[in-house]
Structures are given as C-alpha cells and as structure tokens.
Amino acid sequence: MTLSIVITTRNRYEDLIRCVKSLSLSSLPTQTELIIVDDFSSDRTRNISDATLKQSSIPGTIVHNREQYMMVKSRNEGAKKAKGELILFVDDDNIVDREMIKNLVGFANEHPKIGIIGPSMYYSNGEKYLDFQKINLFTGKTTGYVDNSRSHTCNSDGVPNVFLIKKSVFEKCGYFDEQMVQTFTEPDFALNAKKHSIGCVILKSAKTYHQTSKEDNFKPRSLGGMFRQKAYCLMRNRTVIVSRYGGLTQKAVYLIIFSWFWPVIYSLLVLKQLNFSLIKFYWLGFLDGITYLLTGKLKWSYHD
C-alpha cells in the first residue's frame, strides 16, 4: 500500500462529504486507502458505513469511536490502522486541490530526509494564508507566513490542518502525544521529529483550501469558544511546547514575561464576545502549563 488518507471528524457531515469528494477527484496513487475516524458524532456522520464509502472512488473504511477520543487520539487510531507507507492526515473542513496529493507523494518519495510534508494553505476565497509557521520559544507565539521567494519548499515548525507523514517517522518517533489532546499537537510532533534529524516542510506547489476565512481568526472558534476544552489546551500546551523544546534562557523569559500575557490577552478578547465562561479555562490551562514547566508533570485539570 502506497498511501493511506486519514480524516478525523465529529459532527460535520456536510464538510466531510465535500472533503471526501475533493479527495476522490484527486490524482491518487494506484494503491490508496481512505480511513475516516468518526469521533462519536451525533449527526448523520454516525450513519456512514463502509458500504456508503464504496460509492467513492477510493477504497475506504470508517471507524466509529464508541466515546469521544478527541483529535489526537483519533488521529493515532487512524495512523495505527493505516497500511500505507505514507499517511496523509486531512481535517474534514478542507477541499484539496486535484494535484495536491500527487505533488506531496512525489516530493516525499524523492526526499528521504524529509518526513513531514504539507501543502500551502488557502482560505475558501482563494487567498493564500500559510507557506510555513514558526514558534518563538521566548514568547510562545506561533506565526504563519506567506513566502514570496522562488523557493519550492519552506521549513516549518509543524504543519496544521493537512499533512503527510511517512510511516517510518512514527516507527522512529512514536505517535502523537495523546496527553496533549488538541492544539499545538502538530508542532510538538514535528519538533520531536527534528530531534531525530527528520525534516518538516511545506511544499508550495501543493494546495489545500481550508473552509474558513481571515475574519474567523478572532471569532469564538479560534478562541476556543466552540469547545471550552480547546481554550484550556490553548494555554496549557503553549507552555508545554516551550518547556519541551526551549533553552534555559527561553524558558526563563517566557515564564517571567509571556506566560501570563497569553491568558490575559485571550480573556480580554472573549470579553468582547461576552463569552465569560472561557476565562476560567484559560487560567486553568495557564496554571497547569506552569506546573509542567517547573516540575515536568503534565496535569489535566479541565472539567466541563
């Protein structure tokens, strides 16, 4: 098996169907399988069966979790079932360009030292928003960039949303850290892989269209408003990343100046949305992140 495509989904039936359709219209390797991991949906997703997927041009199977696993564990479930030497993870709110998979697979086969490859990312209106991202380990800030150079690839601190990982990378580095649950999980995986001399790039000739817009960046979904657990993880996991991959000076600067800055800023932003319930989760995440930085013990204090 050449390629396994893994989609994790929960209660986004229409998005999922559009995503699968775009994949079925893609230039695919002859040996390709589709694995959908349904994270305990309550909408029409729960009625999808393997027989339903036979209508797609990609041989597929669907796994219905018996309880909500969340994103990271669901991705791991898909990766462990995958038979392909290359595993492409696609978030369900994407419509992929027809040549995206062909370009990613071709690049992966030609570059043995690169283990994680993603496409350039575009909003649904066609505006490009990401060619690579970098995490500042002094501040904990993740910044996405559009690259205007003639370079075909950009080194990136992880790839969100859509990314291909060689199965050999999982064999060498392990799977996604399920204690992270969600948020900052891709940078954590990529920075860990970097310790094993495995590269992570975005290939600019590969494209995906994320069904979101620039205006969504400060709406409740991005701030954790749709899922309070995300609000908690946004704060906790930011500090986990600095703790795991920052140097002593970076950790000190972050702890003293920036660790408290993030929950303050996010709290002020959600006050504008009148979503007061998120604030306590930001600060719970902040406290558990600081505990990890100081003790190395990763706590989970989130309770809805």
C-alpha positions in Angstrom: 0.0 0.0 0.0 1.4 3.4 -1.1 -0.9 5.9 0.6 -3.4 6.0 3.5 -5.6 9.0 3.8 -6.9 9.6 7.4 -9.7 12.0 8.1 -10.8 12.7 11.6 -14.3 14.1 12.0 -17.0 14.9 14.5 -20.5 16.3 13.7 -19.5 17.9 10.4 -21.3 15.7 7.9 -21.6 18.2 5.1 -17.9 19.3 5.5 -16.8 15.6 5.5 -18.8 14.8 2.3 -17.2 17.8 0.5 -13.8 16.8 1.7 -14.1 13.2 0.5 -15.5 14.3 -2.8 -12.4 16.5 -3.4 -10.1 13.6 -2.5 -11.9 11.3 -4.9 -11.3 13.8 -7.7 -7.6 14.0 -6.9 -4.7 12.4 -8.8 -4.1 9.4 -6.5 -1.5 6.6 -6.4 -2.9 3.3 -7.5 -2.7 1.8 -4.1 -4.6 4.3 -1.9 -7.0 3.7 1.0 -9.2 6.1 2.9 -9.8 5.8 6.7 -12.4 8.0 8.3 -12.3 8.2 12.1 -15.7 9.4 13.4 -15.2 10.8 16.9 -18.6 9.8 18.4 -20.7 12.0 16.1 -24.4 12.6 16.8 -25.3 13.9 13.3 -25.6 12.0 10.1 -21.9 11.0 10.2 -22.8 8.2 12.6 -24.8 6.5 9.8 -22.0 6.4 7.3 -20.8 2.8 6.7 -18.1 1.0 4.7 -20.9 0.3 2.2 -21.6 4.0 1.9 -17.9 4.7 1.2 -17.9 2.2 -1.7 -19.7 5.0 -3.7 -16.4 6.9 -3.5 -13.6 6.1 -6.0 -11.2 5.5 -3.0 -11.4 2.2 -1.2 -12.4 3.2 2.3 -13.4 2.2 5.8 -15.0 4.2 8.7 -14.2 3.7 12.3 -16.9 5.0 14.7 -15.4 5.7 18.2 -17.6 4.4 21.0 -16.8 7.5 23.0 -15.3 10.9 22.2 -11.5 10.4 21.9 -10.7 14.0 20.7 -8.4 14.8 17.8 -5.1 13.4 18.8 -6.2 10.0 19.9 -8.5 9.8 16.9 -5.5 10.6 14.6 -3.5 7.9 16.3 -6.3 5.4 15.8 -6.3 6.2 12.1 -2.5 6.0 11.9 -2.3 2.6 13.6 -4.9 1.2 11.2 -3.1 2.6 8.1 -1.4 0.2 5.8 0.3 2.8 3.6 4.0 3.8 3.7 2.7 7.4 3.5 -0.1 8.6 5.7 -1.9 11.8 4.8 -4.0 13.5 7.5 -6.7 15.7 6.3 -9.0 17.8 8.6 -12.6 17.4 7.4 -13.1 21.1 6.6 -10.7 21.1 3.6 -11.2 20.9 -0.1 -7.9 19.7 -1.6 -6.5 20.8 -5.0 -6.6 18.0 -7.5 -2.8 17.9 -7.8 -2.1 18.2 -4.1 -1.7 14.5 -3.2 0.3 13.8 -6.4 2.7 16.6 -5.5 3.1 15.6 -1.9 3.7 11.9 -2.6 6.2 12.7 -5.4 8.1 15.0 -3.1 8.1 12.5 -0.2 9.5 9.8 -2.4 12.3 12.0 -3.7 13.4 13.3 -0.3 14.2 10.6 2.2 15.3 13.0 5.0 12.0 14.9 5.0 9.4 13.0 7.0 6.6 15.6 7.3 5.3 17.4 4.3 2.3 19.7 4.0 0.6 21.9 1.3 0.4 25.7 1.2 -2.9 26.7 2.7 -5.6 29.0 1.3 -8.8 30.4 2.7 -12.0 29.3 1.0 -12.0 32.5 -1.1 -8.7 31.5 -2.7 -6.4 33.9 -0.6 -3.2 32.2 0.5 -2.5 32.4 4.2 0.2 29.9 5.0 3.5 28.7 3.5 5.2 27.9 6.8 4.9 28.6 10.5 7.4 29.3 13.2 7.1 29.2 17.0 9.0 31.8 19.0 10.2 29.9 22.1 10.8 33.1 24.0 7.2 34.3 23.7 5.3 31.1 22.8 3.8 32.8 19.8 3.1 30.8 16.6 3.3 32.9 13.5 2.2 31.9 10.0 4.0 33.3 6.9 3.4 33.6 3.2 6.6 33.1 1.3 7.2 35.3 -1.8 10.6 33.8 -2.7 11.1 31.4 -5.6 11.8 28.5 -3.2 9.7 25.5 -3.8 9.6 24.5 -0.1 9.7 26.2 3.3 10.9 24.7 6.6 8.1 24.8 9.1 7.6 24.1 12.8 4.9 21.6 12.2 2.1 21.7 9.6 -1.5 22.2 10.7 -4.7 21.1 9.0 -3.4 18.8 6.2 0.0 17.0 6.3 1.7 13.8 5.1 3.8 11.7 7.4 6.0 8.8 6.4 5.1 5.7 8.4 8.8 5.3 9.2 8.6 8.6 11.2 6.0 7.0 13.6 8.2 3.9 13.9 11.2 6.1 14.9 9.5 8.9 16.9 6.3 7.3 18.2 2.8 8.6 17.6 1.1 11.9 18.6 1.2 12.6 22.3 -2.3 11.9 23.5 -1.8 13.8 26.7 -1.8 17.0 24.5 -5.4 16.2 23.5 -5.6 19.0 21.0 -3.9 22.3 19.9 -0.1 22.6 19.4 0.0 18.8 18.6 1.5 19.2 15.1 4.4 21.4 16.3 5.0 19.0 19.2 5.3 16.1 16.8 7.5 18.0 14.3 9.9 19.4 16.9 10.2 15.9 18.4 11.0 14.5 14.9 13.6 17.3 14.4 15.5 15.8 17.4 15.8 12.6 15.3 17.0 14.6 12.2 13.7 14.4 10.4 12.7 17.4 8.4 9.3 19.1 8.2 8.4 21.3 5.1 5.5 22.8 3.3 5.5 22.2 -0.5 4.2 25.3 -2.2 3.1 23.5 -5.4 0.6 21.5 -3.2 -2.5 23.4 -2.2 -5.5 22.9 0.1 -8.5 25.2 0.5 -9.4 25.4 4.2 -13.1 26.2 4.5 -12.6 29.2 6.8 -11.8 32.9 6.3 -9.4 35.6 7.7 -12.3 37.0 9.7 -12.7 33.8 11.6 -9.3 34.3 13.3 -10.8 36.3 16.2 -14.2 34.6 16.3 -15.2 32.1 19.0 -14.0 29.0 17.1 -10.3 30.2 17.0 -10.5 31.5 20.6 -11.8 28.2 22.0 -15.4 29.4 22.2 -17.0 26.4 20.5 -15.1 24.0 22.7 -14.0 25.1 26.2 -11.5 22.2 26.3 -9.7 24.0 23.4 -9.5 27.1 25.5 -7.8 25.2 28.3 -5.4 23.4 25.8 -4.5 26.7 24.1 -2.9 27.9 27.3 -1.5 24.7 28.8 0.0 23.3 25.6 1.7 26.6 24.6 3.7 26.3 27.8 4.3 22.6 27.2 5.9 23.4 23.9 8.3 26.0 25.4 9.1 23.6 28.2 10.0 20.7 25.9 11.9 22.5 23.2 13.1 25.8 24.6 16.5 26.5 26.1 17.1 27.7 29.7 17.0 31.4 28.7 13.9 31.0 26.5 12.1 29.2 29.3 13.1 32.0 31.8 11.9 34.8 29.5 8.7 33.0 28.8 8.0 32.3 32.4 8.6 35.8 33.7 7.2 37.9 30.9 5.0 36.0 28.5 3.4 33.0 30.3 0.7 35.2 32.0 0.4 37.5 29.0 -1.5 35.0 26.9 -4.4 34.3 29.3 -4.7 38.0 29.9 -5.0 38.8 26.1 -7.3 35.9 25.4 -9.5 36.8 28.3 -9.8 40.4 27.0 -10.7 39.1 23.5 -13.5 36.9 24.7 -14.9 39.7 26.9 -15.6 41.5 23.7 -17.6 38.4 22.6 -19.4 38.4 26.0 -18.2 34.7 26.4 -17.3 34.9 30.1 -17.3 31.1 30.6 -14.0 30.7 28.8 -11.9 32.8 31.1 -11.6 30.2 33.9 -10.4 27.6 31.4 -7.7 29.9 30.1 -6.4 30.3 33.6 -6.7 26.7 34.5 -4.6 25.9 31.4 -2.1 28.6 32.4 -1.6 27.1 35.8 -1.2 23.5 34.6 1.3 24.7 31.9 3.4 26.5 34.6 3.3 23.3 36.7 4.6 21.4 33.8 7.4 23.9 33.1 8.5 23.8 36.8 8.0 20.1 37.6 7.8 18.2 34.3 4.4 16.8 35.4 1.6 17.2 32.9 -1.7 17.8 34.7 -5.2 17.7 33.4 -7.4 20.0 35.4 -10.1 20.5 32.8 -13.6 19.6 33.9 -16.6 20.9 31.9 
